[in-house]
Amino acid sequence: MDETVTVPVRTLTEPLAEKALIHEEGLIPEEAPARPWWRRKAGLLAQWAVLLGAVAALPFVHDQLPDLGVMWAAATHADPGWLAVAVLAEAGSMGAFARLQRRLLRIGGLRMTLRRAFAITYAGNALSTTLPAGPAVSVVYTFRQFRRGGASAQLATAVILAGGVITTTAYTVIGVAALMADPNARALALTTLAVPAALVLLLVPALRWRPLRALLSAPLRRAYRAALASPRIAPHAERLAGARDVLRPTARDWAALVLLATLNWLFDILALLAAARAVGIDVDPHGVTLAYFAAQAAGSVLPLLPGGLGAIESSMAASLVAFGATLSPAAAAVGLYRLVSYWAVVMVGWVAWVALHDGPRLPERARQYLAGAGRFMLDGLNSSALLTPYSALPAAAPRTRPATSTPP
C-alpha cells in the first residue's frame, strides 16, 4: 500500500493533498500569473527523464539484475494458498481505510453505504497512484464524491484531513515499534523518541504556570488576530474552524478509528509477508516489516514516478536480500506483492471510477456493463474485507429529539 492517503492510501504526501483541498474550497486565492509550459510540465518531464535514464542504464547493470528465468520460475510455482492470503490481506487493507472514512462520515452525521465508500477509496487510490500530481487530484476527487454523497464542505474537509492524520500516526507508531524490536536499530529509535519525550515532559508541567503559558502563546494569539483582521483570510479561517468542529468522536469511535488505521497498514505488511512465503522466502515478520517501511521511505523520498514505481520495488527487494533472501526469489516476491497491492488495486480503482459514473463518454450499453461489473467487484471486495468493526464497535448515531404532538 503505498496511502498516500492517501495515502493515501499509501503515500505520505499530506502537504500536497491539503494544498489541493484548500484550492478546491477556495481557501486561498488562485495564482494569477500563468507559469511557462516547461514549468507546468516539469514533473512529467522528470518522469520521462527517469524512465529514459533507467532504460539507457540497463546494458551497464544487466549482470547485477536478478535472473528473469529464476524470477519467472519462482513466481509461476508460488504457493497458491499464500497467494490467496496476499490477495485477502490487500482487500482487508483497502477495506480498513474505506471503513475508516465511512466511520468518520458517520461520526459527522452522514451515513454512506459500504459499497460507495469502497468505490470512492479504490477510485481515489487509482487517481493518486497513476496520475501526475496524483495525491492532489485524488483529494479533490474524494472531496467531491463526499459532497455528492450529502456531506457538507466542512464535513468532507474534516474527514479527509482527520483520516490522513490518523493513518499517518498509525504508520509512525508501527514503524517506531518495528525499529524498537530490532536490536541493531533500538538505540537509534530510543534516541529519536527521547527528544520529543523530553520536550513533552518539560513543557507540560511548565505550561501549567500561567505567566509562561501566556508568554509562549502571545505570538500565536497576535498572528491569529492579524489573520482574522484581514478580509481575505477571515472567512476562510472560519471555514477551517468549522471543519474542525464537525467531528466529535466518542471513546468508542476513537477505538474503532485507531483499530482501522492500524489494520490498514498491518494487512498491507501481511500481503508482503504472504508474497514472500509464496515463493519460499523464510524471512521473519519483523524483517518483512522493516523491508516494507524501507520501501515506503524510498517511495516518499523519490516520488518521481506514480505509485513509487521503481523506488519501492528496488528498495524492497534489496531489504529482503539484506535479511537473508536470495536476489531472484526476493524480486519475484516483490513482483507478486506489487501485482496484488498496486496493479490489481489500480485496475479495481479505475473500474470503480467508471462505476461512480465519472468515466469517459462511453456508449450507454458499455457504461452499464462496466458499472455493473464495478458494483459486482466492489460487493466481492466488501465481503472479503475480513473485519467489520461496526458490528463490535457501532458508531453512535446522532441523537434526534422525539417528535411531540400538540393537542388540537
SEMARKE-426387 format. One record per residue (C-alpha): x, y, z; residue in three letters. Coordinates in nm, 4 decimals, always signed. Layout:
N
{x: X; y: Y; z: Z; res: ALA}
...
END
This chain:
408
{x: +0.0000; y: +0.0000; z: +0.0000; res: MET}
{x: +0.1981; y: +0.2840; z: -0.0780; res: ASP}
{x: -0.1512; y: +0.5890; z: +0.1347; res: GLU}
{x: -0.0882; y: +0.8230; z: +0.0331; res: THR}
{x: -0.3691; y: +0.8823; z: +0.1658; res: VAL}
{x: -0.3971; y: +0.8925; z: +0.0943; res: THR}
{x: -0.2352; y: +0.7855; z: +0.1390; res: VAL}
{x: -0.3035; y: +0.7860; z: +0.0770; res: PRO}
{x: -0.3830; y: +0.5474; z: +0.0613; res: VAL}
{x: -0.0171; y: +0.4530; z: +0.0976; res: ARG}
{x: +0.1965; y: +0.7538; z: +0.0147; res: THR}
{x: +0.2697; y: +1.0113; z: +0.2791; res: LEU}
{x: +0.2009; y: +1.3248; z: +0.0744; res: THR}
{x: -0.0348; y: +1.5162; z: +0.3040; res: GLU}
{x: +0.1049; y: +1.8682; z: +0.2442; res: PRO}
{x: +0.0377; y: +1.8445; z: -0.1301; res: LEU}
{x: -0.3027; y: +1.6913; z: -0.0687; res: ALA}
{x: -0.4041; y: +1.9551; z: +0.1855; res: GLU}
{x: -0.2980; y: +2.2323; z: -0.0513; res: LYS}
{x: -0.5164; y: +2.0840; z: -0.3237; res: ALA}
{x: -0.8090; y: +2.0609; z: -0.0838; res: LEU}
{x: -0.7664; y: +2.4245; z: +0.0153; res: ILE}
{x: -0.7629; y: +2.5291; z: -0.3512; res: HIS}
{x: -1.0765; y: +2.3219; z: -0.4149; res: GLU}
{x: -1.2622; y: +2.5069; z: -0.1419; res: GLU}
{x: -1.1283; y: +2.8448; z: -0.2478; res: GLY}
{x: -0.9492; y: +2.8913; z: +0.0828; res: LEU}
{x: -0.6517; y: +3.0624; z: -0.0815; res: ILE}
{x: -0.6548; y: +3.2829; z: -0.3883; res: PRO}
{x: -0.5636; y: +3.1397; z: -0.7252; res: GLU}
{x: -0.2240; y: +3.2362; z: -0.8595; res: GLU}
{x: -0.2774; y: +3.4975; z: -1.1290; res: ALA}
{x: +0.0351; y: +3.4739; z: -1.3468; res: PRO}
{x: +0.0485; y: +3.1678; z: -1.5676; res: ALA}
{x: +0.3692; y: +2.9678; z: -1.5457; res: ARG}
{x: +0.5704; y: +2.8772; z: -1.8562; res: PRO}
{x: +0.4777; y: +2.5459; z: -2.0166; res: TRP}
{x: +0.8081; y: +2.3856; z: -1.9237; res: TRP}
{x: +0.7483; y: +2.4637; z: -1.5556; res: ARG}
{x: +0.3951; y: +2.3265; z: -1.5707; res: ARG}
{x: +0.5276; y: +2.0061; z: -1.7305; res: LYS}
{x: +0.8372; y: +1.9800; z: -1.5112; res: ALA}
{x: +0.7079; y: +1.6773; z: -1.3202; res: GLY}
{x: +0.6140; y: +1.4915; z: -1.6379; res: LEU}
{x: +0.9482; y: +1.5758; z: -1.7988; res: LEU}
{x: +1.1308; y: +1.4492; z: -1.4897; res: ALA}
{x: +0.9374; y: +1.1219; z: -1.5035; res: GLN}
{x: +1.0277; y: +1.0687; z: -1.8691; res: TRP}
{x: +1.3904; y: +1.1551; z: -1.7938; res: ALA}
{x: +1.3985; y: +0.8928; z: -1.5179; res: VAL}
{x: +1.2452; y: +0.6293; z: -1.7453; res: LEU}
{x: +1.4842; y: +0.7021; z: -2.0311; res: LEU}
{x: +1.7797; y: +0.7063; z: -1.7922; res: GLY}
{x: +1.6777; y: +0.3704; z: -1.6470; res: ALA}
{x: +1.6441; y: +0.2167; z: -1.9939; res: VAL}
{x: +1.9810; y: +0.3592; z: -2.1003; res: ALA}
{x: +2.1483; y: +0.2177; z: -1.7885; res: ALA}
{x: +2.0190; y: -0.1378; z: -1.8392; res: LEU}
{x: +2.3149; y: -0.2597; z: -2.0512; res: PRO}
{x: +2.5604; y: -0.1441; z: -1.7827; res: PHE}
{x: +2.3854; y: -0.3093; z: -1.4856; res: VAL}
{x: +2.2492; y: -0.6177; z: -1.6617; res: HIS}
{x: +2.4821; y: -0.8535; z: -1.4755; res: ASP}
{x: +2.3662; y: -0.7177; z: -1.1385; res: GLN}
{x: +1.9945; y: -0.7642; z: -1.2069; res: LEU}
{x: +1.8041; y: -1.0742; z: -1.0921; res: PRO}
{x: +1.7788; y: -1.3627; z: -1.3347; res: ASP}
{x: +1.4470; y: -1.3287; z: -1.5171; res: LEU}
{x: +1.4191; y: -1.7038; z: -1.5693; res: GLY}
{x: +1.4604; y: -1.7749; z: -1.1988; res: VAL}
{x: +1.2148; y: -1.4963; z: -1.1158; res: MET}
{x: +0.9567; y: -1.6376; z: -1.3559; res: TRP}
{x: +1.0007; y: -1.9896; z: -1.2215; res: ALA}
{x: +0.9616; y: -1.8681; z: -0.8628; res: ALA}
{x: +0.6508; y: -1.6675; z: -0.9478; res: ALA}
{x: +0.4816; y: -1.9409; z: -1.1529; res: THR}
{x: +0.5478; y: -2.2045; z: -0.8862; res: HIS}
{x: +0.4303; y: -1.9835; z: -0.6000; res: ALA}
{x: +0.2176; y: -2.1429; z: -0.3302; res: ASP}
{x: -0.1487; y: -2.0696; z: -0.4183; res: PRO}
{x: -0.2511; y: -2.0690; z: -0.0527; res: GLY}
{x: -0.0093; y: -1.7896; z: +0.0339; res: TRP}
{x: -0.1127; y: -1.6013; z: -0.2802; res: LEU}
{x: -0.4736; y: -1.6173; z: -0.1629; res: ALA}
{x: -0.3625; y: -1.4793; z: +0.1745; res: VAL}
{x: -0.1868; y: -1.1913; z: -0.0038; res: ALA}
{x: -0.4995; y: -1.1059; z: -0.2042; res: VAL}
{x: -0.7265; y: -1.1218; z: +0.1013; res: LEU}
{x: -0.4825; y: -0.9170; z: +0.3086; res: ALA}
{x: -0.4718; y: -0.6433; z: +0.0452; res: GLU}
{x: -0.8503; y: -0.6412; z: +0.0251; res: ALA}
{x: -0.8571; y: -0.6122; z: +0.4038; res: GLY}
{x: -0.6120; y: -0.3211; z: +0.3938; res: SER}
{x: -0.8169; y: -0.1228; z: +0.1445; res: MET}
{x: -1.1350; y: -0.2191; z: +0.3266; res: GLY}
{x: -0.9976; y: -0.0892; z: +0.6557; res: ALA}
{x: -0.9263; y: +0.2523; z: +0.5029; res: PHE}
{x: -1.2687; y: +0.2657; z: +0.3364; res: ALA}
{x: -1.4341; y: +0.1807; z: +0.6671; res: ARG}
{x: -1.2253; y: +0.4436; z: +0.8454; res: LEU}
{x: -1.3502; y: +0.7180; z: +0.6148; res: GLN}
{x: -1.7047; y: +0.5847; z: +0.6381; res: ARG}
{x: -1.6789; y: +0.5870; z: +1.0172; res: ARG}
{x: -1.5641; y: +0.9492; z: +1.0146; res: LEU}
{x: -1.8556; y: +1.0444; z: +0.7907; res: LEU}
{x: -2.0888; y: +0.8623; z: +1.0259; res: ARG}
{x: -1.9466; y: +1.0494; z: +1.3249; res: ILE}
{x: -2.0266; y: +1.3706; z: +1.1379; res: GLY}
{x: -2.3873; y: +1.2599; z: +1.0908; res: GLY}
{x: -2.3735; y: +1.1215; z: +0.7348; res: LEU}
{x: -2.4467; y: +0.7563; z: +0.6606; res: ARG}
{x: -2.2847; y: +0.6207; z: +0.3442; res: MET}
{x: -2.3249; y: +0.2714; z: +0.2041; res: THR}
{x: -2.0204; y: +0.0495; z: +0.2368; res: LEU}
{x: -2.0170; y: -0.0181; z: -0.1374; res: ARG}
{x: -1.9961; y: +0.3531; z: -0.2179; res: ARG}
{x: -1.7248; y: +0.4020; z: +0.0446; res: ALA}
{x: -1.5263; y: +0.1196; z: -0.1162; res: PHE}
{x: -1.5742; y: +0.2689; z: -0.4624; res: ALA}
{x: -1.4522; y: +0.6127; z: -0.3520; res: ILE}
{x: -1.1494; y: +0.4620; z: -0.1772; res: THR}
{x: -1.0439; y: +0.2481; z: -0.4733; res: TYR}
{x: -1.1083; y: +0.5222; z: -0.7299; res: ALA}
{x: -0.9189; y: +0.7796; z: -0.5249; res: GLY}
{x: -0.6275; y: +0.5401; z: -0.4857; res: ASN}
{x: -0.6169; y: +0.4807; z: -0.8625; res: ALA}
{x: -0.6024; y: +0.8543; z: -0.9284; res: LEU}
{x: -0.3370; y: +0.9038; z: -0.6609; res: SER}
{x: -0.1028; y: +0.6322; z: -0.7852; res: THR}
{x: -0.1322; y: +0.6673; z: -1.1637; res: THR}
{x: -0.1625; y: +1.0384; z: -1.2475; res: LEU}
{x: +0.0954; y: +1.3185; z: -1.2258; res: PRO}
{x: +0.0236; y: +1.5156; z: -0.9072; res: ALA}
{x: -0.1993; y: +1.2198; z: -0.8250; res: GLY}
{x: -0.2359; y: +1.2808; z: -0.4489; res: PRO}
{x: -0.3715; y: +1.6309; z: -0.5108; res: ALA}
{x: -0.6121; y: +1.5074; z: -0.7787; res: VAL}
{x: -0.7227; y: +1.2234; z: -0.5521; res: SER}
{x: -0.8029; y: +1.4549; z: -0.2616; res: VAL}
{x: -1.0127; y: +1.6869; z: -0.4776; res: VAL}
{x: -1.1932; y: +1.3878; z: -0.6291; res: TYR}
{x: -1.2643; y: +1.2349; z: -0.2870; res: THR}
{x: -1.3898; y: +1.5711; z: -0.1604; res: PHE}
{x: -1.6327; y: +1.5998; z: -0.4499; res: ARG}
{x: -1.7569; y: +1.2432; z: -0.4031; res: GLN}
{x: -1.8226; y: +1.3082; z: -0.0347; res: PHE}
{x: -2.0133; y: +1.6222; z: -0.1304; res: ARG}
{x: -2.2209; y: +1.4242; z: -0.3799; res: ARG}
{x: -2.2961; y: +1.1760; z: -0.1052; res: GLY}
{x: -2.4504; y: +1.4516; z: +0.1063; res: GLY}
{x: -2.1571; y: +1.5721; z: +0.3179; res: ALA}
{x: -2.1156; y: +1.9411; z: +0.3843; res: SER}
{x: -1.7951; y: +2.1112; z: +0.2744; res: ALA}
{x: -1.6794; y: +2.1265; z: +0.6364; res: GLN}
{x: -1.7505; y: +1.7575; z: +0.6969; res: LEU}
{x: -1.5808; y: +1.6443; z: +0.3752; res: ALA}
{x: -1.2747; y: +1.8542; z: +0.4595; res: THR}
{x: -1.2636; y: +1.7263; z: +0.8167; res: ALA}
{x: -1.2943; y: +1.3608; z: +0.7114; res: VAL}
{x: -1.0103; y: +1.3854; z: +0.4593; res: ILE}
{x: -0.7767; y: +1.5692; z: +0.6957; res: LEU}
{x: -0.8619; y: +1.3573; z: +1.0009; res: ALA}
{x: -0.8246; y: +1.0355; z: +0.8031; res: GLY}
{x: -0.4803; y: +1.1439; z: +0.6865; res: GLY}
{x: -0.3678; y: +1.2380; z: +1.0356; res: VAL}
{x: -0.4934; y: +0.9144; z: +1.1941; res: ILE}
{x: -0.3415; y: +0.6837; z: +0.9314; res: THR}
{x: -0.0101; y: +0.8717; z: +0.9342; res: THR}
{x: +0.0047; y: +0.8481; z: +1.3126; res: THR}
{x: -0.0626; y: +0.4740; z: +1.2988; res: ALA}
{x: +0.2063; y: +0.4382; z: +1.0307; res: TYR}
{x: +0.4570; y: +0.6205; z: +1.2522; res: THR}
{x: +0.3740; y: +0.4149; z: +1.5607; res: VAL}
{x: +0.4061; y: +0.0843; z: +1.3736; res: ILE}
{x: +0.7352; y: +0.1952; z: +1.2191; res: GLY}
{x: +0.8805; y: +0.3006; z: +1.5542; res: VAL}
{x: +0.7646; y: -0.0272; z: +1.7107; res: ALA}
{x: +0.9389; y: -0.2203; z: +1.4320; res: ALA}
{x: +1.2608; y: -0.0279; z: +1.4950; res: LEU}
{x: +1.2320; y: -0.0850; z: +1.8691; res: MET}
{x: +1.2044; y: -0.4594; z: +1.8081; res: ALA}
{x: +1.5315; y: -0.4622; z: +1.6118; res: ASP}
{x: +1.8350; y: -0.4824; z: +1.8445; res: PRO}
{x: +2.0549; y: -0.3033; z: +1.5906; res: ASN}
{x: +1.8163; y: -0.0087; z: +1.5468; res: ALA}
{x: +1.6839; y: +0.0110; z: +1.9021; res: ARG}
{x: +1.9409; y: +0.2674; z: +2.0156; res: ALA}
{x: +1.8583; y: +0.4980; z: +1.7235; res: LEU}
{x: +1.4847; y: +0.4620; z: +1.7863; res: ALA}
{x: +1.5242; y: +0.5363; z: +2.1565; res: LEU}
{x: +1.7380; y: +0.8416; z: +2.0812; res: THR}
{x: +1.4824; y: +0.9669; z: +1.8307; res: THR}
{x: +1.1995; y: +0.9205; z: +2.0794; res: LEU}
{x: +1.3941; y: +1.0709; z: +2.3683; res: ALA}
{x: +1.3986; y: +1.4224; z: +2.2201; res: VAL}
{x: +1.0200; y: +1.4738; z: +2.1815; res: PRO}
{x: +0.9562; y: +1.2839; z: +2.5058; res: ALA}
{x: +1.1910; y: +1.5170; z: +2.6939; res: ALA}
{x: +1.0227; y: +1.8219; z: +2.5408; res: LEU}
{x: +0.6809; y: +1.6937; z: +2.6447; res: VAL}
{x: +0.7982; y: +1.6183; z: +2.9991; res: LEU}
{x: +0.9427; y: +1.9675; z: +3.0289; res: LEU}
{x: +0.6693; y: +2.1653; z: +2.8561; res: LEU}
{x: +0.3591; y: +2.0059; z: +3.0069; res: VAL}
{x: +0.4424; y: +2.0995; z: +3.3681; res: PRO}
{x: +0.5849; y: +2.4350; z: +3.2593; res: ALA}
{x: +0.2702; y: +2.5291; z: +3.0679; res: LEU}
{x: +0.0687; y: +2.4916; z: +3.3857; res: ARG}
{x: +0.2399; y: +2.8109; z: +3.5024; res: TRP}
{x: +0.0163; y: +3.0867; z: +3.3674; res: ARG}
{x: +0.2822; y: +3.3571; z: +3.3015; res: PRO}
{x: +0.4914; y: +3.1191; z: +3.0912; res: LEU}
{x: +0.1848; y: +2.9931; z: +2.9067; res: ARG}
{x: +0.0826; y: +3.3496; z: +2.8284; res: ALA}
{x: +0.4351; y: +3.4343; z: +2.7118; res: LEU}
{x: +0.4525; y: +3.1383; z: +2.4722; res: LEU}
{x: +0.1009; y: +3.1780; z: +2.3357; res: SER}
{x: +0.1176; y: +3.5556; z: +2.2853; res: ALA}
{x: +0.2800; y: +3.5390; z: +1.9370; res: PRO}
{x: +0.0219; y: +3.2838; z: +1.8258; res: LEU}
{x: -0.2640; y: +3.4991; z: +1.9502; res: ARG}
{x: -0.1258; y: +3.8056; z: +1.7721; res: ARG}
{x: -0.0874; y: +3.6134; z: +1.4470; res: ALA}
{x: -0.4399; y: +3.4748; z: +1.4793; res: TYR}
{x: -0.5880; y: +3.8212; z: +1.5404; res: ARG}
{x: -0.3956; y: +3.9613; z: +1.2442; res: ALA}
{x: -0.5312; y: +3.6846; z: +1.0230; res: ALA}
{x: -0.8877; y: +3.7473; z: +1.1364; res: LEU}
{x: -0.8440; y: +4.1193; z: +1.0712; res: ALA}
{x: -0.7715; y: +4.0511; z: +0.7052; res: SER}
{x: -1.0923; y: +4.0492; z: +0.4988; res: PRO}
{x: -0.9377; y: +3.7959; z: +0.2595; res: ARG}
{x: -0.8405; y: +3.5446; z: +0.5290; res: ILE}
{x: -1.1163; y: +3.5775; z: +0.7905; res: ALA}
{x: -1.3901; y: +3.3855; z: +0.6008; res: PRO}
{x: -1.1539; y: +3.1003; z: +0.5227; res: HIS}
{x: -1.0298; y: +3.0792; z: +0.8823; res: ALA}
{x: -1.3899; y: +3.0454; z: +0.9960; res: GLU}
{x: -1.4460; y: +2.7652; z: +0.7447; res: ARG}
{x: -1.1429; y: +2.5760; z: +0.8691; res: LEU}
{x: -1.2592; y: +2.6208; z: +1.2271; res: ALA}
{x: -1.5982; y: +2.4855; z: +1.1243; res: GLY}
{x: -1.4325; y: +2.1823; z: +0.9671; res: ALA}
{x: -1.2565; y: +2.1166; z: +1.2959; res: ARG}
{x: -1.5788; y: +2.1290; z: +1.4951; res: ASP}
{x: -1.7935; y: +1.8934; z: +1.2854; res: VAL}
{x: -1.6262; y: +1.5761; z: +1.4171; res: LEU}
{x: -1.6862; y: +1.4913; z: +1.7819; res: ARG}
{x: -1.5802; y: +1.1254; z: +1.8194; res: PRO}
{x: -1.6576; y: +0.9343; z: +2.1363; res: THR}
{x: -1.4141; y: +0.6995; z: +2.3090; res: ALA}
{x: -1.5702; y: +0.4082; z: +2.1186; res: ARG}
{x: -1.5275; y: +0.5960; z: +1.7923; res: ASP}
{x: -1.1609; y: +0.6599; z: +1.8710; res: TRP}
{x: -1.1096; y: +0.2901; z: +1.9413; res: ALA}
{x: -1.2614; y: +0.1958; z: +1.6042; res: ALA}
{x: -1.0627; y: +0.4621; z: +1.4169; res: LEU}
{x: -0.7322; y: +0.3566; z: +1.5723; res: VAL}
{x: -0.8093; y: -0.0094; z: +1.5010; res: LEU}
{x: -0.8964; y: +0.0589; z: +1.1371; res: LEU}
{x: -0.5913; y: +0.2787; z: +1.0784; res: ALA}
{x: -0.3663; y: +0.0117; z: +1.2277; res: THR}
{x: -0.5255; y: -0.2664; z: +1.0220; res: LEU}
{x: -0.4811; y: -0.0570; z: +0.7090; res: ASN}
{x: -0.1022; y: -0.0892; z: +0.7454; res: TRP}
{x: -0.0804; y: -0.4327; z: +0.9103; res: LEU}
{x: -0.2831; y: -0.6003; z: +0.6363; res: PHE}
{x: -0.0572; y: -0.4465; z: +0.3729; res: ASP}
{x: +0.2509; y: -0.5759; z: +0.5553; res: ILE}
{x: +0.0814; y: -0.9166; z: +0.5769; res: LEU}
{x: +0.0357; y: -0.9116; z: +0.1980; res: ALA}
{x: +0.4115; y: -0.8646; z: +0.1542; res: LEU}
{x: +0.4836; y: -1.1420; z: +0.4047; res: LEU}
{x: +0.2440; y: -1.3764; z: +0.2225; res: ALA}
{x: +0.4069; y: -1.2955; z: -0.1136; res: ALA}
{x: +0.7483; y: -1.3766; z: +0.0342; res: ALA}
{x: +0.6218; y: -1.7035; z: +0.1814; res: ARG}
{x: +0.4579; y: -1.7930; z: -0.1503; res: ALA}
{x: +0.7961; y: -1.8088; z: -0.3267; res: VAL}
{x: +0.9687; y: -1.9869; z: -0.0392; res: GLY}
{x: +1.1433; y: -1.6929; z: +0.1311; res: ILE}
{x: +1.1762; y: -1.7650; z: +0.5026; res: ASP}
{x: +1.2205; y: -1.4126; z: +0.6393; res: VAL}
{x: +1.0716; y: -1.3441; z: +0.9810; res: ASP}
{x: +0.7789; y: -1.0990; z: +1.0037; res: PRO}
{x: +0.9972; y: -0.8390; z: +1.1722; res: HIS}
{x: +1.2367; y: -0.8355; z: +0.8754; res: GLY}
{x: +0.9471; y: -0.8100; z: +0.6303; res: VAL}
{x: +0.8079; y: -0.5159; z: +0.8285; res: THR}
{x: +1.1394; y: -0.3307; z: +0.8151; res: LEU}
{x: +1.1668; y: -0.4030; z: +0.4411; res: ALA}
{x: +0.8163; y: -0.2634; z: +0.3965; res: TYR}
{x: +0.8953; y: +0.0612; z: +0.5772; res: PHE}
{x: +1.2273; y: +0.0993; z: +0.3942; res: ALA}
{x: +1.0389; y: +0.0736; z: +0.0650; res: ALA}
{x: +0.7761; y: +0.3235; z: +0.1791; res: GLN}
{x: +1.0514; y: +0.5678; z: +0.2740; res: ALA}
{x: +1.2169; y: +0.5229; z: -0.0659; res: ALA}
{x: +0.8870; y: +0.5853; z: -0.2437; res: GLY}
{x: +0.8300; y: +0.9037; z: -0.0416; res: SER}
{x: +1.1830; y: +1.0388; z: -0.0894; res: VAL}
{x: +1.1864; y: +0.9660; z: -0.4661; res: LEU}
{x: +0.8267; y: +1.0347; z: -0.5764; res: PRO}
{x: +0.9159; y: +1.0939; z: -0.9416; res: LEU}
{x: +0.7058; y: +0.8085; z: -1.0770; res: LEU}
{x: +0.3403; y: +0.7459; z: -0.9842; res: PRO}
{x: +0.2918; y: +0.4947; z: -0.7068; res: GLY}
{x: +0.6624; y: +0.4972; z: -0.6215; res: GLY}
{x: +0.7324; y: +0.2695; z: -0.9181; res: LEU}
{x: +1.0941; y: +0.1643; z: -0.9341; res: GLY}
{x: +1.1977; y: +0.3098; z: -0.5997; res: ALA}
{x: +0.9680; y: +0.0847; z: -0.3959; res: ILE}
{x: +1.0496; y: -0.2342; z: -0.5866; res: GLU}
{x: +1.4267; y: -0.1886; z: -0.5765; res: SER}
{x: +1.4343; y: -0.0865; z: -0.2104; res: SER}
{x: +1.2027; y: -0.3682; z: -0.1040; res: MET}
{x: +1.3993; y: -0.6349; z: -0.2915; res: ALA}
{x: +1.7303; y: -0.5038; z: -0.1544; res: ALA}
{x: +1.5914; y: -0.5074; z: +0.2005; res: SER}
{x: +1.4691; y: -0.8660; z: +0.1663; res: LEU}
{x: +1.8137; y: -0.9665; z: +0.0393; res: VAL}
{x: +1.9688; y: -0.7918; z: +0.3396; res: ALA}
{x: +1.7505; y: -1.0068; z: +0.5668; res: PHE}
{x: +1.8704; y: -1.3311; z: +0.4084; res: GLY}
{x: +1.6722; y: -1.3847; z: +0.0878; res: ALA}
{x: +1.8428; y: -1.4537; z: -0.2444; res: THR}
{x: +1.8026; y: -1.1911; z: -0.5152; res: LEU}
{x: +1.5818; y: -1.3645; z: -0.7726; res: SER}
{x: +1.3223; y: -1.5039; z: -0.5256; res: PRO}
{x: +1.3196; y: -1.1651; z: -0.3489; res: ALA}
{x: +1.2480; y: -0.9921; z: -0.6798; res: ALA}
{x: +0.9739; y: -1.2475; z: -0.7531; res: ALA}
{x: +0.8166; y: -1.1870; z: -0.4109; res: ALA}
{x: +0.8226; y: -0.8108; z: -0.4634; res: VAL}
{x: +0.6743; y: -0.8544; z: -0.8099; res: GLY}
{x: +0.3875; y: -1.0642; z: -0.6737; res: LEU}
{x: +0.3278; y: -0.8190; z: -0.3911; res: TYR}
{x: +0.3183; y: -0.5200; z: -0.6255; res: ARG}
{x: +0.0944; y: -0.7105; z: -0.8647; res: LEU}
{x: -0.1570; y: -0.7524; z: -0.5828; res: VAL}
{x: -0.1098; y: -0.4252; z: -0.3941; res: SER}
{x: -0.0560; y: -0.1857; z: -0.6852; res: TYR}
{x: -0.1609; y: -0.3113; z: -1.0266; res: TRP}
{x: -0.4685; y: -0.5065; z: -0.9159; res: ALA}
{x: -0.5800; y: -0.2258; z: -0.6842; res: VAL}
{x: -0.5317; y: +0.0303; z: -0.9624; res: VAL}
{x: -0.7357; y: -0.1835; z: -1.2018; res: MET}
{x: -1.0172; y: -0.2160; z: -0.9487; res: VAL}
{x: -0.9906; y: +0.1570; z: -0.8818; res: GLY}
{x: -1.0468; y: +0.2557; z: -1.2423; res: TRP}
{x: -1.3411; y: +0.0169; z: -1.2656; res: VAL}
{x: -1.4787; y: +0.1816; z: -0.9505; res: ALA}
{x: -1.4219; y: +0.5219; z: -1.1099; res: TRP}
{x: -1.6430; y: +0.4175; z: -1.4019; res: VAL}
{x: -1.8970; y: +0.2652; z: -1.1623; res: ALA}
{x: -1.9260; y: +0.6039; z: -0.9915; res: LEU}
{x: -2.0324; y: +0.7483; z: -1.3315; res: HIS}
{x: -1.7299; y: +0.9720; z: -1.3669; res: ASP}
{x: -1.5831; y: +0.7823; z: -1.6579; res: GLY}
{x: -1.5302; y: +0.8918; z: -2.0190; res: PRO}
{x: -1.8170; y: +0.9326; z: -2.2611; res: ARG}
{x: -1.8974; y: +0.5728; z: -2.3491; res: LEU}
{x: -2.1983; y: +0.4169; z: -2.5187; res: PRO}
{x: -2.4790; y: +0.3594; z: -2.2737; res: GLU}
{x: -2.4607; y: -0.0199; z: -2.3035; res: ARG}
{x: -2.0850; y: -0.0204; z: -2.2376; res: ALA}
{x: -2.1289; y: +0.2143; z: -1.9423; res: ARG}
{x: -2.3994; y: -0.0062; z: -1.7912; res: GLN}
{x: -2.1822; y: -0.3154; z: -1.8378; res: TYR}
{x: -1.8778; y: -0.1526; z: -1.6740; res: LEU}
{x: -2.0860; y: -0.0067; z: -1.3926; res: ALA}
{x: -2.2418; y: -0.3465; z: -1.3245; res: GLY}
{x: -1.9009; y: -0.5126; z: -1.3278; res: ALA}
{x: -1.7721; y: -0.2483; z: -1.0896; res: GLY}
{x: -2.0610; y: -0.2983; z: -0.8485; res: ARG}
{x: -2.0141; y: -0.6765; z: -0.8597; res: PHE}
{x: -1.6404; y: -0.6396; z: -0.7927; res: MET}
{x: -1.6961; y: -0.3966; z: -0.5058; res: LEU}
{x: -1.9549; y: -0.6276; z: -0.3494; res: ASP}
{x: -1.6987; y: -0.9074; z: -0.3621; res: GLY}
{x: -1.4327; y: -0.6869; z: -0.2038; res: LEU}
{x: -1.6831; y: -0.5826; z: +0.0598; res: ASN}
{x: -1.7402; y: -0.9456; z: +0.1564; res: SER}
{x: -1.3660; y: -1.0247; z: +0.1503; res: SER}
{x: -1.2673; y: -0.7347; z: +0.3780; res: ALA}
{x: -1.2175; y: -0.9583; z: +0.6764; res: LEU}
{x: -1.3118; y: -0.7478; z: +0.9763; res: LEU}
{x: -1.6251; y: -0.5463; z: +1.0341; res: THR}
{x: -1.5595; y: -0.3235; z: +1.3354; res: PRO}
{x: -1.9089; y: -0.1780; z: +1.3105; res: TYR}
{x: -2.0546; y: -0.4971; z: +1.4499; res: SER}
{x: -1.8327; y: -0.4792; z: +1.7580; res: ALA}
{x: -1.7972; y: -0.1034; z: +1.7853; res: LEU}
{x: -2.1109; y: +0.0579; z: +1.6481; res: PRO}
{x: -2.0916; y: +0.4281; z: +1.5870; res: ALA}
{x: -2.3235; y: +0.6346; z: +1.7943; res: ALA}
{x: -2.5938; y: +0.7674; z: +1.5658; res: ALA}
{x: -2.6815; y: +1.1357; z: +1.6015; res: PRO}
{x: -2.9491; y: +1.1747; z: +1.8625; res: ARG}
{x: -3.2786; y: +1.3159; z: +1.7461; res: THR}
{x: -3.5388; y: +1.4617; z: +1.9716; res: ARG}
{x: -3.8641; y: +1.2627; z: +1.9505; res: PRO}
{x: -4.1472; y: +1.4445; z: +1.7877; res: ALA}
{x: -4.4119; y: +1.5722; z: +2.0233; res: THR}
{x: -4.7711; y: +1.6001; z: +1.9212; res: SER}
{x: -4.9571; y: +1.9172; z: +2.0020; res: THR}
{x: -5.3148; y: +1.8926; z: +2.1272; res: PRO}
{x: -5.5761; y: +2.0027; z: +1.8776; res: PRO}
END
